[in-house]
Amino acid sequence: MKRHTVILPLLLPRLTDHAAAYLVALLRALLAGIEHHYADQVHRYHKHQAERSLRRSAPPANRDDPPF
């Protein structure tokens, strides 16, 4: 088994295979619940950020100047 170096603010305990699988499943279920609960807000945030980015990167429209 290869060892991986990971920087964590805490040391995780060694678990049995069953306990590790259960913990990962529990964390995924918790994350799915959080994502479902905040989905509308996250969608609004990303939409707002995309609109801001487009406004900042769009050149001012001057119809008298040719595009090149």
C-alpha positions as protocol buffer text, in pm:
chain_id: "A"
residue {
  index: 1
  type: MET
  ca { x: 0 y: 0 z: 0 }
}
residue {
  index: 2
  type: LYS
  ca { x: 140 y: 339 z: -100 }
}
residue {
  index: 3
  type: ARG
  ca { x: 154 y: 609 z: 159 }
}
residue {
  index: 4
  type: HIS
  ca { x: 32 y: 955 z: 64 }
}
residue {
  index: 5
  type: THR
  ca { x: 133 y: 1273 z: 237 }
}
residue {
  index: 6
  type: VAL
  ca { x: -167 y: 1490 z: 308 }
}
residue {
  index: 7
  type: ILE
  ca { x: -177 y: 1806 z: 514 }
}
residue {
  index: 8
  type: LEU
  ca { x: -465 y: 1785 z: 760 }
}
residue {
  index: 9
  type: PRO
  ca { x: -533 y: 2001 z: 1063 }
}
residue {
  index: 10
  type: LEU
  ca { x: -579 y: 1681 z: 1261 }
}
residue {
  index: 11
  type: LEU
  ca { x: -466 y: 1322 z: 1255 }
}
residue {
  index: 12
  type: LEU
  ca { x: -739 y: 1084 z: 1154 }
}
residue {
  index: 13
  type: PRO
  ca { x: -756 y: 756 z: 1344 }
}
residue {
  index: 14
  type: ARG
  ca { x: -701 y: 421 z: 1176 }
}
residue {
  index: 15
  type: LEU
  ca { x: -1037 y: 258 z: 1105 }
}
residue {
  index: 16
  type: THR
  ca { x: -1148 y: -85 z: 999 }
}
residue {
  index: 17
  type: ASP
  ca { x: -1243 y: -120 z: 633 }
}
residue {
  index: 18
  type: HIS
  ca { x: -1611 y: -135 z: 728 }
}
residue {
  index: 19
  type: ALA
  ca { x: -1588 y: 176 z: 948 }
}
residue {
  index: 20
  type: ALA
  ca { x: -1397 y: 371 z: 681 }
}
residue {
  index: 21
  type: ALA
  ca { x: -1653 y: 280 z: 415 }
}
residue {
  index: 22
  type: TYR
  ca { x: -1938 y: 377 z: 649 }
}
residue {
  index: 23
  type: LEU
  ca { x: -1773 y: 709 z: 737 }
}
residue {
  index: 24
  type: VAL
  ca { x: -1722 y: 800 z: 371 }
}
residue {
  index: 25
  type: ALA
  ca { x: -2083 y: 706 z: 290 }
}
residue {
  index: 26
  type: LEU
  ca { x: -2205 y: 915 z: 584 }
}
residue {
  index: 27
  type: LEU
  ca { x: -1998 y: 1217 z: 474 }
}
residue {
  index: 28
  type: ARG
  ca { x: -2126 y: 1186 z: 117 }
}
residue {
  index: 29
  type: ALA
  ca { x: -2485 y: 1173 z: 242 }
}
residue {
  index: 30
  type: LEU
  ca { x: -2423 y: 1476 z: 463 }
}
residue {
  index: 31
  type: LEU
  ca { x: -2269 y: 1668 z: 174 }
}
residue {
  index: 32
  type: ALA
  ca { x: -2559 y: 1573 z: -56 }
}
residue {
  index: 33
  type: GLY
  ca { x: -2805 y: 1703 z: 204 }
}
residue {
  index: 34
  type: ILE
  ca { x: -2616 y: 2030 z: 239 }
}
residue {
  index: 35
  type: GLU
  ca { x: -2592 y: 2072 z: -139 }
}
residue {
  index: 36
  type: HIS
  ca { x: -2966 y: 2007 z: -176 }
}
residue {
  index: 37
  type: HIS
  ca { x: -3052 y: 2252 z: 103 }
}
residue {
  index: 38
  type: TYR
  ca { x: -2841 y: 2536 z: -40 }
}
residue {
  index: 39
  type: ALA
  ca { x: -2879 y: 2454 z: -413 }
}
residue {
  index: 40
  type: ASP
  ca { x: -3088 y: 2763 z: -499 }
}
residue {
  index: 41
  type: GLN
  ca { x: -2847 y: 2998 z: -322 }
}
residue {
  index: 42
  type: VAL
  ca { x: -2542 y: 2838 z: -482 }
}
residue {
  index: 43
  type: HIS
  ca { x: -2706 y: 2862 z: -825 }
}
residue {
  index: 44
  type: ARG
  ca { x: -2786 y: 3232 z: -770 }
}
residue {
  index: 45
  type: TYR
  ca { x: -2430 y: 3299 z: -653 }
}
residue {
  index: 46
  type: HIS
  ca { x: -2269 y: 3132 z: -956 }
}
residue {
  index: 47
  type: LYS
  ca { x: -2511 y: 3306 z: -1194 }
}
residue {
  index: 48
  type: HIS
  ca { x: -2430 y: 3644 z: -1034 }
}
residue {
  index: 49
  type: GLN
  ca { x: -2056 y: 3577 z: -1055 }
}
residue {
  index: 50
  type: ALA
  ca { x: -2082 y: 3480 z: -1423 }
}
residue {
  index: 51
  type: GLU
  ca { x: -2280 y: 3797 z: -1500 }
}
residue {
  index: 52
  type: ARG
  ca { x: -2023 y: 4010 z: -1316 }
}
residue {
  index: 53
  type: SER
  ca { x: -1743 y: 3846 z: -1508 }
}
residue {
  index: 54
  type: LEU
  ca { x: -1916 y: 3912 z: -1841 }
}
residue {
  index: 55
  type: ARG
  ca { x: -1978 y: 4278 z: -1751 }
}
residue {
  index: 56
  type: ARG
  ca { x: -1612 y: 4327 z: -1658 }
}
residue {
  index: 57
  type: SER
  ca { x: -1471 y: 4156 z: -1967 }
}
residue {
  index: 58
  type: ALA
  ca { x: -1713 y: 4299 z: -2225 }
}
residue {
  index: 59
  type: PRO
  ca { x: -1562 y: 4591 z: -2417 }
}
residue {
  index: 60
  type: PRO
  ca { x: -1771 y: 4906 z: -2440 }
}
residue {
  index: 61
  type: ALA
  ca { x: -2004 y: 4898 z: -2737 }
}
residue {
  index: 62
  type: ASN
  ca { x: -1910 y: 5164 z: -2991 }
}
residue {
  index: 63
  type: ARG
  ca { x: -2101 y: 5106 z: -3313 }
}
residue {
  index: 64
  type: ASP
  ca { x: -1901 y: 5364 z: -3513 }
}
residue {
  index: 65
  type: ASP
  ca { x: -1571 y: 5176 z: -3482 }
}
residue {
  index: 66
  type: PRO
  ca { x: -1509 y: 4871 z: -3705 }
}
residue {
  index: 67
  type: PRO
  ca { x: -1437 y: 4553 z: -3507 }
}
residue {
  index: 68
  type: PHE
  ca { x: -1072 y: 4539 z: -3632 }
}
